[in-house]
Amino acid sequence: MGIDHVGLGTDFDGDGGVPGLASASELINFTRQLLKRRYNIQDIQKLWGGNFMRVMEQVQGALRV
């Protein structure tokens, strides 16, 4: 495991929650915390969809074979 195997999802249906992330409008707070903890831009991009897109491209490529 590591940064290349992690992705984020959201579920704003009112169950649970993280203080400071109550809605999509507050998601920037998560990115700010990653930057504060010295994550680089490439790793943040992986978390915010890059890993998901990479895996989906691999899956689609495997289905074409």
Backbone as JSON, one array per atom type, in Angstrom:
{
  "sequence": "MGIDHVGLGTDFDGDGGVPGLASASELINFTRQLLKRRYNIQDIQKLWGGNFMRVMEQVQGALRV",
  "N": [[0.84, -1.17, 0.0], [0.28, 2.3, -0.31], [0.77, 5.66, -1.46], [0.14, 5.35, -4.14], [-2.01, 3.69, -4.18], [-4.34, 4.62, -3.07], [-7.45, 6.27, -2.78], [-10.0, 8.8, -2.79], [-13.35, 9.11, -1.74], [-16.64, 10.49, -1.61], [-19.45, 10.98, 0.52], [-22.11, 12.51, 1.16], [-24.51, 12.18, 2.7], [-25.39, 12.76, 5.19], [-24.74, 11.01, 7.21], [-22.54, 10.24, 9.74], [-19.4, 11.7, 9.24], [-16.82, 14.17, 8.92], [-15.39, 16.63, 10.87], [-15.25, 19.84, 9.44], [-15.48, 18.94, 6.9], [-18.11, 18.91, 5.89], [-19.57, 19.27, 3.59], [-19.38, 19.33, -0.03], [-18.36, 21.79, -0.61], [-16.45, 22.24, 1.29], [-14.29, 20.63, 0.79], [-11.84, 21.6, -0.02], [-10.52, 22.07, 2.31], [-9.41, 19.63, 3.04], [-7.45, 19.27, 1.09], [-5.85, 21.46, 1.72], [-4.88, 20.63, 4.21], [-3.35, 18.42, 3.42], [-1.35, 19.73, 1.93], [-0.25, 21.25, 3.99], [0.91, 19.23, 5.42], [2.95, 18.65, 3.82], [2.6, 17.11, 1.48], [3.21, 16.43, -1.94], [2.24, 17.99, -5.07], [1.79, 16.1, -7.11], [1.22, 13.75, -5.68], [-1.11, 14.53, -4.34], [-2.78, 14.87, -6.52], [-3.0, 12.21, -7.31], [-4.5, 11.17, -5.16], [-6.89, 12.6, -5.45], [-8.21, 11.52, -7.65], [-6.46, 10.67, -9.64], [-5.33, 8.08, -9.2], [-7.63, 6.49, -9.38], [-8.38, 6.97, -12.06], [-6.15, 5.9, -13.39], [-6.35, 3.16, -12.72], [-8.86, 2.54, -13.85], [-8.29, 2.95, -16.56], [-6.46, 0.87, -16.93], [-8.13, -1.34, -16.49], [-10.0, -1.02, -18.58], [-8.26, -1.34, -20.73], [-7.53, -4.02, -20.38], [-9.95, -5.24, -20.9], [-10.23, -4.88, -23.59], [-8.57, -6.65, -24.78]],
  "CA": [[0.0, 0.0, 0.0], [0.96, 3.57, -0.34], [0.08, 6.76, -2.14], [-0.33, 4.91, -5.46], [-3.12, 2.75, -4.01], [-5.34, 5.26, -2.22], [-8.32, 7.23, -3.43], [-11.0, 9.39, -1.92], [-14.73, 9.17, -2.18], [-17.45, 11.32, -0.73], [-20.81, 10.53, 0.77], [-22.67, 13.6, 1.97], [-25.92, 11.9, 2.98], [-25.69, 13.15, 6.56], [-24.36, 9.98, 8.17], [-21.13, 10.36, 10.11], [-18.82, 12.95, 8.78], [-15.55, 14.64, 9.46], [-15.48, 18.08, 11.1], [-14.56, 20.62, 8.42], [-15.78, 18.36, 5.58], [-19.55, 18.63, 5.95], [-20.14, 19.35, 2.25], [-18.39, 19.43, -1.09], [-17.75, 23.12, -0.58], [-15.37, 22.25, 2.27], [-13.24, 19.67, 0.43], [-10.56, 22.31, -0.12], [-9.86, 21.94, 3.62], [-8.61, 18.4, 3.01], [-6.26, 19.57, 0.28], [-5.01, 22.37, 2.52], [-4.2, 19.83, 5.23], [-2.31, 17.64, 2.74], [-0.25, 20.65, 1.64], [0.35, 21.59, 5.28], [1.7, 18.06, 5.8], [4.02, 18.59, 2.83], [2.36, 16.24, 0.33], [3.47, 17.17, -3.16], [1.09, 18.13, -5.97], [1.57, 14.84, -7.82], [0.57, 12.81, -4.77], [-2.46, 15.03, -4.12], [-3.53, 14.54, -7.73], [-3.3, 10.77, -7.24], [-5.59, 10.98, -4.2], [-8.12, 13.23, -5.93], [-8.74, 10.93, -8.87], [-5.43, 10.12, -10.52], [-5.24, 6.63, -9.02], [-8.86, 5.92, -9.93], [-8.31, 7.02, -13.52], [-5.13, 4.93, -13.82], [-6.9, 1.8, -12.6], [-9.92, 2.37, -14.85], [-7.63, 2.8, -17.87], [-5.92, -0.49, -16.97], [-9.27, -2.25, -16.63], [-10.52, -0.9, -19.94], [-7.27, -1.95, -21.62], [-7.62, -5.47, -20.23], [-11.2, -5.69, -21.52], [-10.09, -4.81, -25.05], [-7.69, -7.72, -25.26]],
  "C": [[0.89, 1.23, 0.0], [0.17, 4.56, -1.17], [-0.46, 6.35, -3.51], [-1.55, 4.0, -5.38], [-4.24, 3.31, -3.15], [-6.16, 6.22, -3.08], [-9.35, 7.72, -2.45], [-12.37, 9.31, -2.56], [-15.5, 10.02, -1.2], [-18.84, 10.73, -0.61], [-21.44, 11.54, 1.72], [-24.15, 13.37, 2.23], [-26.29, 12.18, 4.43], [-25.32, 12.12, 7.6], [-22.87, 10.08, 8.47], [-20.6, 11.71, 9.72], [-17.54, 13.28, 9.51], [-15.69, 16.15, 9.68], [-14.65, 18.84, 10.06], [-14.77, 20.09, 7.02], [-17.26, 17.99, 5.49], [-20.21, 18.66, 4.58], [-19.01, 19.46, 1.23], [-17.68, 20.78, -1.08], [-16.57, 23.21, 0.39], [-14.22, 21.3, 1.92], [-11.87, 20.32, 0.27], [-9.8, 22.21, 1.2], [-8.97, 20.7, 3.67], [-7.32, 18.63, 2.24], [-5.31, 20.5, 1.04], [-4.23, 21.59, 3.58], [-3.1, 18.96, 4.61], [-1.1, 18.52, 2.43], [0.49, 21.03, 2.92], [1.27, 20.47, 5.75], [2.76, 17.72, 4.75], [3.86, 17.48, 1.78], [2.63, 17.05, -0.92], [2.24, 17.13, -4.07], [0.78, 16.83, -6.68], [0.84, 13.83, -6.93], [-0.87, 13.25, -4.46], [-3.33, 14.73, -5.33], [-3.89, 13.06, -7.76], [-4.48, 10.53, -6.32], [-6.92, 11.49, -4.73], [-8.56, 12.73, -7.29], [-7.72, 10.32, -9.78], [-5.31, 8.61, -10.41], [-6.46, 5.93, -9.61], [-8.79, 5.87, -11.45], [-7.29, 6.02, -14.06], [-5.68, 3.51, -13.79], [-7.98, 1.56, -13.65], [-9.34, 2.21, -16.26], [-7.04, 1.39, -18.01], [-7.03, -1.52, -17.17], [-9.8, -2.21, -18.04], [-9.56, -1.53, -20.95], [-7.33, -3.46, -21.56], [-8.88, -6.01, -20.9], [-11.11, -5.69, -23.04], [-9.28, -5.95, -25.63], [-8.48, -8.92, -25.69]]
}
